[in-house]
Amino acid sequence: METDSEKPEPSEHDAPRDSISLRALVDIAVCLVIAVILFRTFEVEGYMISTGSMAPCLLGFHRQVVCPSCRHEFTVGAAFDDSVTGGSAKAQDLQTAARIVRCPNCSQPEIDISDVPVNQGDQLLVHKAAYLFRLPNRWEIIVFRNPYEPNEAYVKRLIGLPGESVLVRAGDVLINGKLQRKDLDSQRSTRILVYDQEFEPRDDQNWRPRWVLTRQEPRTSASNREPSWKRSGSGFRFRPVDTTTPNSEWVTYRHWIRSGGEHRSVVSLNRDAPNGIRDVLNPDGAVPFATPIEYDFNSRELACRGVMSAQWLQRLQALDRDIQFQQSVRDLFEQSHRAPITDGYAYNGPEDERTSVPILDLMVSMNVHFTESSGQFVVEMWHPTGRFQCHVDAERRSIQLYQDGKTSPLRAEDWPAEVDTKDGVVIEMSLFDHRVSVALDGWQAVNPWDIPEPIGDAGKLVVDRDARVRFAAHGGTLLVESLKLYRDVYYTPGRARHAVNSAYVLGPEEMFVLGDNSPVSSDSRNWKEPVVNQRLLIGKPFLVHLPSRPGKLKVGGVERRFRIPDVSRIRYIH
């Protein structure tokens, strides 16, 4: 063993190359701290969302709920902005507030979520240098400072750019008097799920399937032949039976709901209603009784507001045993369950008590497996101006867009080269912002077709309850899976302080922002001063990171709650 006396004291230059002195460690640590500070100051910083103004794209404090009927998981906000609530939500005890909500997927009512724990909001990584050399693009999500509370950061979607005239009308955005239409990436960012076929209720004998087989039989065809479409799990399989009449069988979406709604259904009776109907509808004989049922003695029309309950069905049918009257009441009952798709927000729970609006802007997504690399698949969507059909030809790898059955296509293109049929083809078709868009496997398949803007208020147009979305096939076998239907965000008037009743003109450095969760969002429509100055920009959020969900642990009868990572919520923000 060597000693210090047997060897000269080593100099700094004699130290082994793989050793690190204490001073070097300190230097590295200092440099790392400086780098982190500089990185956070000039490049990336984290922010957590507390309110629900950008839901469902970005979540504030919320509860994750699993529907007991269809097992679909959805979120319900636990904190909102004060545009509509006037600040009362801020005083709410978020941990103990009892809520009764409805499933947005299958409309299962009265789901008690009072025992569901509260999740923290999404935590965002924000690129702070994103807008050093450019302005944000329209429809981008931005983070900026509250002009009245400089230490408070807001996250909204950019709508209006400096110098533009902004108007929010019938759920859409008009810039300089022209309707603004979103590209596919922005559509996917704002879309809200209406129904996911993977989560169809299995335990409710009264449930009516929303995707149903409908036939358009020519007079010479046999009506009792075996259908080409059959259910296959949560999807549909097509095997051609009648090759002479293409597209004679469709799978059609019907928005069947269990309860609620504000729609009005009407049937005509072939004779006067039973004498006892006055007592049923107005039992005290003086004060009108608040019922969903109305009867017009002059026109002999029986009407229902919203969904007719089973109790009202029994109450009306007990009035008269006449077969035709019984059938009319049954028809009204069935009709009342088929509702228009509206702009309801399940995220807002029972606090979303405003009058809902029928939605025209829908998107359908499905995975189509062409098992024989042949045949044609057709998606059709309804719009007040007509019906638009997308024809996807697997053998020719082509796609055509038609309107109202015309022989000349509006658009005709080859499939994007990136599309591979090995695992099926994800087909998306949308009518957002009066624009027909089609994508295959995420790639835009044809140039969008812009529909002429409607005259008047689009929200007041007559909306067909049935057959708004349907699909067909011919010429080859195929399987359709992962059926999802979405709607676009509908911008409500809010307090209508700015850019609602009249256009608002932005200054040279001013921007106009809106929240996706329009009914409860505090944004440019409602602020005293509607604009966000460019100097208040913080940056562009690009990643939801470090999300968590509540966990619990019981030890000796004592329950402890703690946060655990939720990797399923980590995602890029487009």
Phi, psi and omega per residue, in radians:
M1 nan 2.252 -3.101
E2 -1.449 2.657 3.089
T3 -2.115 2.940 -3.109
D4 -1.133 -0.522 -3.091
S5 -1.280 -0.378 -3.113
E6 -1.512 -0.056 -3.001
K7 -2.538 2.346 3.099
P8 -1.103 2.621 -3.136
E9 -1.100 2.224 -3.094
P10 -1.193 2.487 3.053
S11 -1.554 3.019 3.137
E12 -1.067 -0.575 -3.112
H13 -1.326 -0.339 -3.128
D14 -1.511 -0.082 -3.091
A15 -1.113 2.487 3.103
P16 -1.021 2.542 -3.072
R17 -1.165 -0.442 -3.085
D18 -1.607 0.091 3.090
S19 -1.678 2.634 -3.115
I20 -2.203 2.185 -3.127
S21 -1.326 2.849 3.106
L22 -1.062 -0.681 3.127
R23 -1.090 -0.690 3.132
A24 -1.131 -0.678 3.107
L25 -1.099 -0.735 3.117
V26 -1.105 -0.747 3.133
D27 -1.057 -0.750 3.135
I28 -1.108 -0.743 -3.135
A29 -1.109 -0.745 3.135
V30 -1.105 -0.787 3.118
C31 -1.070 -0.673 3.131
L32 -1.136 -0.749 3.118
V33 -1.085 -0.777 3.130
I34 -1.084 -0.724 -3.141
A35 -1.095 -0.724 3.129
V36 -1.115 -0.754 3.139
I37 -1.084 -0.810 3.130
L38 -1.115 -0.693 -3.133
F39 -1.096 -0.776 3.137
R40 -1.224 -0.608 -3.095
T41 -1.249 -0.732 -2.995
F42 -1.944 -0.287 -3.025
E43 -2.098 -1.230 -2.982
V44 -2.278 2.422 3.053
E45 -2.532 2.678 -3.118
G46 -1.730 2.491 3.089
Y47 -2.404 2.557 3.086
M48 -1.974 2.403 -3.141
I49 -1.536 2.359 3.136
S50 -1.919 -0.564 -3.076
T51 -1.755 3.030 -3.084
G52 -1.795 0.414 -3.021
S53 -1.197 -0.383 -3.131
M54 -1.910 0.202 3.117
A55 -1.213 2.615 0.034
P56 -1.565 0.055 3.130
C57 -1.092 -0.832 3.103
L58 -2.243 2.359 -2.988
L59 -1.840 2.424 2.939
G60 -1.585 -2.769 3.045
F61 -1.007 2.279 -2.996
H62 -2.710 2.954 3.017
R63 -1.988 2.382 3.057
Q64 -1.700 2.010 -2.995
V65 -1.961 2.429 3.036
V66 -1.912 2.105 -3.130
C67 -1.105 2.249 3.134
P68 -1.209 -0.249 -3.104
S69 -1.658 -0.971 -3.056
C70 -1.783 -0.137 3.113
R71 1.221 0.242 3.063
H72 -1.299 2.374 3.114
E73 -1.668 2.257 3.128
F74 -2.427 2.929 -3.071
T75 -1.980 2.526 3.064
V76 -2.218 2.227 -3.064
G77 -1.183 2.576 3.077
A78 -1.981 0.016 3.071
A79 -2.737 2.414 -3.117
F80 -2.224 2.934 2.947
D81 -1.305 3.109 -3.034
D82 -1.899 0.357 -3.116
S83 -1.098 -0.703 -3.076
V84 -1.835 -0.653 -3.043
T85 -1.414 -0.204 3.134
G86 1.190 0.355 3.086
G87 1.642 -0.103 -3.085
S88 -1.134 -0.512 -3.126
A89 -1.131 -0.468 -3.110
K90 -1.184 -0.479 -3.117
A91 -1.515 -0.037 -3.077
Q92 -1.265 2.451 3.044
D93 -1.350 1.770 -2.986
L94 -1.195 -0.455 -3.042
Q95 -1.413 -0.489 -3.004
T96 -2.062 -0.042 -3.082
A97 -1.094 2.225 3.099
A98 -1.479 2.414 -3.126
R99 -2.343 2.530 2.972
I100 -2.082 2.095 -3.030
V101 -2.213 3.000 3.127
R102 -2.059 2.448 3.115
C103 -1.203 2.208 3.128
P104 -1.276 -0.245 -3.093
N105 -1.557 -0.874 -3.060
C106 -2.025 0.064 3.118
S107 1.094 0.424 3.034
Q108 -1.067 2.121 -3.082
P109 -1.542 2.945 2.948
E110 0.953 0.891 3.028
I111 -1.567 2.070 -3.106
D112 -1.467 2.070 -3.124
I113 -2.022 0.347 -3.088
S114 -1.106 -0.426 3.139
D115 -1.709 0.024 3.133
V116 -1.402 2.178 -3.083
P117 -1.198 2.801 -3.134
V118 -1.566 2.271 3.046
N119 -1.580 2.621 2.975
Q120 -1.251 2.830 -3.136
G121 -1.320 2.972 3.095
D122 -1.082 2.428 3.050
Q123 -1.808 2.186 -3.012
L124 -1.851 2.463 2.874
L125 -1.677 2.214 -3.036
V126 -2.005 2.194 3.071
H127 -1.420 1.857 -2.987
K128 -1.385 -0.293 -3.134
A129 -1.712 0.125 -3.024
A130 -1.092 -0.556 -3.047
Y131 -1.979 0.456 3.088
L132 -1.204 -0.585 -3.038
F133 -2.106 0.118 3.101
R134 -2.705 2.772 3.007
L135 -1.434 2.691 3.010
P136 -1.090 2.681 3.051
N137 -1.485 2.722 3.053
R138 -1.040 2.455 -3.134
W139 1.400 -0.060 3.067
E140 -1.267 2.600 3.013
I141 -1.519 2.275 -3.103
I142 -2.221 2.712 3.022
V143 -2.005 2.318 -3.091
F144 -2.577 2.909 -3.109
R145 -1.544 2.442 3.038
N146 -1.159 2.086 -3.092
P147 -1.063 -0.398 -3.132
Y148 -1.663 -0.338 3.097
E149 -2.336 1.510 -3.016
P150 -0.993 -0.435 -3.137
N151 -1.467 -0.042 -3.096
E152 -1.840 2.290 3.135
A153 -1.826 2.459 3.073
Y154 -1.988 2.656 3.010
V155 -2.231 2.172 -3.133
K156 -2.540 3.122 3.081
R157 -1.810 2.285 -3.117
L158 -1.307 2.249 -3.112
I159 -2.006 -0.847 -3.071
G160 -2.036 2.422 -3.118
L161 -1.814 2.850 -3.091
P162 -0.894 2.354 3.084
G163 1.463 -0.089 -3.083
E164 -1.553 2.777 3.018
S165 -1.761 2.177 -3.025
V166 -1.990 2.361 3.056
L167 -2.473 2.255 3.055
V168 -1.760 2.008 -3.056
R169 -2.411 2.211 3.058
A170 0.916 0.694 3.076
G171 1.488 -0.178 -3.100
D172 -1.871 2.991 3.119
V173 -1.996 2.244 3.065
L174 -1.985 2.249 3.088
I175 -2.013 2.157 -3.084
N176 0.921 0.628 3.095
G177 1.444 0.018 -3.089
K178 -1.976 2.332 3.120
L179 -1.061 2.313 3.129
Q180 -1.689 2.263 -3.069
R181 -2.016 2.336 -3.095
K182 -1.436 2.551 2.987
D183 -1.360 3.075 -3.024
L184 -1.107 -0.697 3.125
D185 -1.073 -0.747 3.124
S186 -1.202 -0.591 3.076
Q187 -1.092 -0.768 -3.137
R188 -1.160 -0.516 3.136
S189 -1.260 -0.568 -3.065
T190 -1.740 -0.220 -3.017
R191 -1.131 2.608 -3.106
I192 -2.185 2.253 -3.067
L193 -1.153 2.285 3.035
V194 -1.729 -0.789 -3.114
Y195 -2.778 2.364 3.067
D196 -2.043 1.989 -3.081
Q197 -1.092 -0.400 3.122
E198 -1.106 -0.355 -3.075
F199 -2.026 0.843 3.069
E200 -1.307 2.325 3.116
P201 -1.040 2.398 -3.121
R202 -1.955 -0.236 -2.987
D203 -1.936 0.199 -3.095
D204 -1.996 1.943 -3.096
Q205 -1.230 -0.294 3.136
N206 -1.608 -0.095 -3.124
W207 -1.176 2.424 3.057
R208 -1.917 2.215 3.125
P209 -0.987 2.493 3.139
R210 -1.517 -0.561 3.049
W211 -1.704 2.011 -3.029
V212 -2.261 2.680 3.095
L213 -1.387 2.237 3.051
T214 -2.236 2.515 -3.085
R215 -2.048 2.554 2.985
Q216 -2.105 1.385 -3.019
E217 -1.411 2.239 2.965
P218 -1.165 2.760 -3.040
R219 -1.066 -0.469 -3.079
T220 -1.513 -0.123 -3.082
S221 -1.459 2.654 3.064
A222 -1.402 2.154 -3.057
S223 -1.329 -0.231 -3.071
N224 -1.776 0.234 3.132
R225 -1.254 2.782 -3.124
E226 -1.166 2.358 -3.114
P227 -1.251 2.631 3.091
S228 -1.353 -0.539 3.126
W229 -1.615 2.341 3.049
K230 -2.431 2.618 3.094
R231 -1.150 2.494 3.070
S232 -2.465 1.669 -3.033
G233 1.131 -2.200 3.080
S234 -1.628 0.100 -3.133
G235 -2.047 -2.795 -3.112
F236 -2.421 2.385 3.112
R237 -1.945 2.425 -3.125
F238 -2.025 2.158 2.986
R239 -2.241 2.040 -3.014
P240 -1.113 2.256 3.064
V241 -1.867 -0.819 3.123
D242 -1.943 1.829 -3.109
T243 -1.567 -0.041 -3.073
T244 -1.559 -0.380 -3.118
T245 -2.175 1.435 -3.124
P246 -1.076 2.559 3.092
N247 1.059 0.560 3.074
S248 -1.522 -0.243 3.104
E249 -2.116 2.294 -3.123
W250 -2.198 2.634 2.902
V251 -1.820 2.041 -2.930
T252 -2.029 2.461 3.097
Y253 -1.554 2.263 3.010
R254 -2.123 2.246 -3.103
H255 -1.489 1.390 -3.124
W256 -1.514 2.209 -3.135
I257 -2.140 2.741 -3.057
R258 -1.400 -0.697 -3.055
S259 -2.768 3.009 3.079
G260 1.404 -2.721 -3.134
G261 1.560 2.772 3.134
E262 -2.123 0.104 -3.113
H263 -1.256 2.852 -3.118
R264 -2.097 2.215 3.122
S265 -1.998 2.500 -3.037
V266 -2.405 2.435 2.947
V267 -2.276 2.634 3.107
S268 -1.770 2.329 3.091
L269 -1.594 2.599 -3.120
N270 -1.521 0.037 3.091
R271 -2.741 3.093 3.104
D272 -1.099 2.596 3.106
A273 -1.200 2.752 3.111
P274 -0.975 2.625 -3.078
N275 -1.024 -0.566 -3.049
G276 -1.323 -0.008 -3.053
I277 -1.192 -0.517 3.101
R278 -1.085 -0.751 -3.107
D279 -1.177 -0.576 3.141
V280 -1.241 -0.735 -3.093
L281 -1.447 -0.401 -3.120
N282 -2.479 1.299 -2.946
P283 -1.172 -0.489 -3.104
D284 -1.550 -0.100 3.061
G285 1.323 -0.031 -3.098
A286 -2.305 -0.984 -3.092
V287 -1.631 2.235 3.124
P288 -0.965 2.344 -3.096
F289 -1.553 2.264 -3.096
A290 -1.283 1.579 3.132
T291 -2.150 2.780 3.066
P292 -1.424 -0.068 -3.034
I293 -1.813 2.370 3.079
E294 -2.268 2.592 3.066
Y295 -2.381 2.263 3.098
D296 -1.753 1.956 -3.061
F297 -1.222 -0.380 3.137
N298 -1.411 -0.851 -3.095
S299 -1.560 -0.162 -3.094
R300 1.070 0.631 3.125
E301 -1.796 2.263 3.071
L302 -1.803 2.206 -3.038
A303 -2.221 2.776 3.122
C304 -2.424 2.342 3.036
R305 -1.668 2.147 -3.089
G306 1.295 -2.781 -3.112
V307 -1.478 2.300 3.058
M308 -1.349 2.230 3.134
S309 -1.338 2.851 3.088
A310 -1.107 -0.556 3.121
Q311 -1.126 -0.719 3.109
W312 -1.226 -0.591 3.062
L313 -1.042 -0.829 -3.132
Q314 -1.162 -0.662 -3.108
R315 -1.118 -0.735 -3.129
L316 -1.296 -0.730 -3.119
Q317 -1.173 -0.405 3.117
A318 -1.288 -0.202 -3.117
L319 -1.266 -0.557 -3.032
D320 -2.735 2.370 -3.141
R321 -1.588 0.114 3.099
D322 -1.028 2.279 -3.030
I323 -1.083 -0.748 -3.109
Q324 -1.174 -0.673 3.089
F325 -1.144 -0.743 3.113
Q326 -1.031 -0.742 -3.120
Q327 -1.198 -0.662 3.123
S328 -1.096 -0.739 3.112
V329 -1.142 -0.716 3.096
R330 -1.102 -0.706 3.112
D331 -1.090 -0.724 3.122
L332 -1.130 -0.698 3.109
F333 -1.042 -0.845 -3.126
E334 -1.162 -0.744 -3.133
Q335 -1.095 -0.635 -3.071
S336 -1.169 -0.362 3.136
H337 -1.431 -0.230 3.113
R338 -1.689 1.819 -2.982
A339 -1.908 2.752 2.973
P340 -1.245 2.684 3.042
I341 -1.347 2.245 -3.056
T342 -2.129 3.133 -3.060
D343 -1.627 0.550 3.084
G344 -1.125 2.571 3.136
Y345 -2.066 1.818 3.098
A346 -1.077 -0.499 -3.128
Y347 -1.034 -0.511 -3.086
N348 -1.519 -0.101 3.078
G349 1.017 -2.605 -3.060
P350 -1.232 -0.167 -3.141
E351 -1.322 -0.227 3.125
D352 -1.512 1.369 -3.003
E353 -1.807 0.149 -3.134
R354 -1.266 2.955 3.078
T355 -1.297 2.214 -3.110
S356 -1.393 2.819 -3.070
V357 -2.144 2.356 3.059
P358 -1.071 2.445 -3.061
I359 -1.835 2.283 3.063
L360 -1.628 -0.453 -2.963
D361 -1.590 1.808 -3.098
L362 -2.128 2.761 3.031
M363 -2.406 2.350 3.071
V364 -2.020 2.460 3.119
S365 -2.327 2.418 -3.140
M366 -2.748 2.696 3.080
N367 -1.813 2.061 -3.073
V368 -1.924 2.122 3.092
H369 -1.761 1.964 3.062
F370 -1.518 1.693 -2.987
T371 -1.230 -0.337 -3.137
E372 -2.032 0.202 -3.091
S373 0.900 0.590 3.121
S374 -2.594 3.075 3.119
G375 1.600 3.005 -3.104
Q376 -2.269 2.411 3.127
F377 -2.021 2.381 -3.040
V378 -2.179 2.222 3.004
V379 -1.970 2.296 3.141
E380 -2.168 2.363 3.099
M381 -2.251 2.487 -3.072
W382 -1.652 2.471 3.046
H383 -2.475 2.656 3.137
P384 -0.961 -0.406 3.133
T385 -1.541 -0.114 -3.141
G386 2.607 -3.052 3.127
R387 -1.881 2.364 -3.118
F388 -2.013 2.255 -3.104
Q389 -2.035 2.331 3.039
C390 -1.906 2.078 -3.136
H391 -1.800 2.046 3.137
V392 -1.890 1.971 -3.074
D393 -1.782 1.959 -3.077
A394 -1.271 -0.603 -3.089
E395 -1.266 -0.772 -3.127
R396 -1.550 -0.105 -3.092
R397 0.870 0.915 -3.134
S398 -2.284 2.885 -3.140
I399 -2.518 2.353 3.132
Q400 -2.260 2.587 3.106
L401 -2.076 2.184 -3.102
Y402 -2.141 2.816 3.030
Q403 -2.239 2.277 3.030
D404 0.934 0.637 3.047
G405 1.235 0.246 3.129
K406 -1.187 2.647 -3.074
T407 -1.369 -0.426 3.137
S408 -1.644 2.205 -3.092
P409 -1.300 2.617 2.991
L410 -1.257 -0.635 3.134
R411 -2.477 2.548 3.080
A412 -2.564 2.101 -3.082
E413 -2.506 2.800 2.940
D414 -1.421 2.748 3.086
W415 -1.028 2.576 2.974
P416 -1.008 2.444 -3.062
A417 -1.040 -0.435 -3.079
E418 -1.342 -0.199 -3.053
V419 -1.319 2.222 3.119
D420 -2.141 2.273 -3.064
T421 -1.529 0.062 -3.039
K422 -0.995 -0.824 -3.122
D423 -1.852 0.436 -3.091
G424 1.556 2.925 -3.138
V425 -2.057 2.129 3.067
V426 -1.406 2.003 -3.131
I427 -1.826 2.202 3.059
E428 -2.098 2.329 3.045
M429 -2.368 2.354 -3.070
S430 -2.432 2.734 3.035
L431 -2.155 0.626 3.120
F432 -1.174 2.456 3.030
D433 0.946 0.619 3.141
H434 0.975 0.723 3.096
R435 -2.327 2.291 3.085
V436 -1.598 2.054 3.130
S437 -2.169 2.519 3.139
V438 -2.378 2.371 3.105
A439 -2.357 2.533 3.014
L440 -2.063 2.148 -3.120
D441 0.892 0.651 3.092
G442 1.519 -0.177 -3.124
W443 -1.669 2.327 3.091
Q444 -1.064 2.138 -3.007
A445 -1.570 -0.607 3.108
V446 -2.413 2.759 3.034
N447 -1.094 2.353 -3.122
P448 -0.987 2.586 3.082
W449 -1.918 2.024 -3.105
D450 -1.506 2.134 3.119
I451 -1.422 2.411 3.097
P452 -0.932 2.454 -3.101
E453 -1.100 2.433 -3.141
P454 -1.207 2.672 3.095
I455 -1.558 2.235 3.129
G456 1.529 -2.786 -3.062
D457 -1.487 1.988 -3.124
A458 -1.086 -0.513 -3.133
G459 -1.173 -0.303 -3.125
K460 -1.756 -0.004 3.107
L461 -1.168 2.615 3.095
V462 -1.177 2.211 -3.087
V463 -1.935 2.143 3.106
D464 -1.190 2.169 -3.103
R465 -1.266 -0.595 -3.045
D466 -1.948 2.805 3.018
A467 1.027 0.529 3.084
R468 -1.350 -0.497 3.080
V469 -2.407 2.314 3.091
R470 -2.737 2.869 3.103
F471 -2.479 2.737 -3.111
A472 -2.532 3.056 3.110
A473 -2.742 2.827 2.998
H474 -2.855 2.701 3.014
G475 1.579 -0.130 -3.133
G476 -3.010 2.807 3.135
T477 -1.442 2.572 3.114
L478 -2.783 2.898 -3.139
L479 -2.249 2.308 3.108
V480 -1.936 2.142 -3.135
E481 -2.305 3.033 3.056
S482 0.923 0.863 3.135
L483 -1.319 2.131 3.104
K484 -2.369 2.447 3.077
L485 -2.096 2.313 -3.118
Y486 -2.159 2.884 2.965
R487 -2.224 2.816 3.108
D488 -1.463 2.799 3.004
V489 -1.151 2.467 3.116
Y490 -2.054 2.000 -3.088
Y491 -1.395 2.002 -3.111
T492 -1.449 2.873 3.141
P493 -1.170 -0.442 -3.051
G494 1.060 -2.385 3.072
R495 -1.442 -0.082 3.047
A496 0.964 0.656 3.090
R497 -1.305 -0.606 -3.034
H498 -2.458 2.476 2.976
A499 1.061 0.424 3.104
V500 -2.027 -0.987 3.116
N501 -1.416 -0.397 3.071
S502 -2.680 2.772 -3.105
A503 -1.179 2.606 3.083
Y504 -2.019 2.250 -3.107
V505 -1.700 2.164 -3.110
L506 -1.480 2.591 3.091
G507 -1.373 -3.112 -3.037
P508 -1.068 -0.513 -3.101
E509 -2.131 0.413 -3.041
E510 -1.885 2.547 3.118
M511 -2.246 2.725 -3.112
F512 -2.073 2.267 -3.050
V513 -2.215 2.649 3.073
L514 -2.364 2.682 3.024
G515 -1.658 2.544 3.134
D516 -1.110 -0.630 3.129
N517 -1.487 1.274 -2.910
S518 -1.011 -0.678 -3.078
P519 -1.084 -0.473 -3.064
V520 -2.103 0.078 -3.045
S521 -1.393 2.328 2.971
S522 -1.567 1.915 -3.040
D523 -2.627 -2.859 -2.998
S524 -1.067 -0.445 3.103
R525 -1.096 -0.523 -2.867
N526 -2.051 -0.295 -3.121
W527 -1.191 2.744 3.064
K528 -1.090 -0.777 3.010
E529 -1.955 2.028 -2.920
P530 -1.392 -0.134 -2.921
V531 -1.766 2.721 2.972
V532 -2.005 2.058 3.135
N533 -1.315 2.563 -3.108
Q534 -0.970 -0.574 -3.086
R535 -1.181 -0.258 -3.135
L536 -1.526 -0.098 -3.140
L537 -1.083 2.317 3.021
I538 -1.722 -0.798 3.127
G539 2.846 -2.900 -3.063
K540 -1.936 2.090 3.056
P541 -1.250 2.348 -3.097
F542 -2.233 -0.163 -3.087
L543 -2.655 2.334 2.911
V544 -1.554 2.009 -3.050
H545 -2.212 2.845 3.117
L546 0.857 0.715 3.073
P547 -1.256 2.762 -3.130
S548 -2.467 2.930 3.013
R549 -2.434 2.696 -3.095
P550 -1.210 2.358 2.990
G551 -2.046 2.832 3.118
K552 -2.469 2.621 -3.100
L553 -2.444 2.243 3.125
K554 -1.816 2.175 3.099
V555 -2.320 1.988 3.119
G556 1.066 0.637 3.126
G557 1.437 -0.061 3.120
V558 -1.780 2.225 -3.123
E559 -1.726 2.222 3.095
R560 -2.009 2.405 3.091
R561 -1.901 2.491 3.140
F562 -2.650 2.907 -3.121
R563 -1.599 2.400 3.045
I564 -2.239 2.620 -3.098
P565 -1.065 2.539 3.084
D566 -2.203 1.497 -3.041
V567 -1.170 -0.350 -3.122
S568 -1.155 -0.327 -3.114
R569 -1.681 -0.043 3.072
I570 -1.264 2.207 -3.093
R571 -2.837 2.714 3.017
Y572 -1.388 2.626 3.136
I573 -1.817 2.128 -3.114
H574 -1.763 nan nan
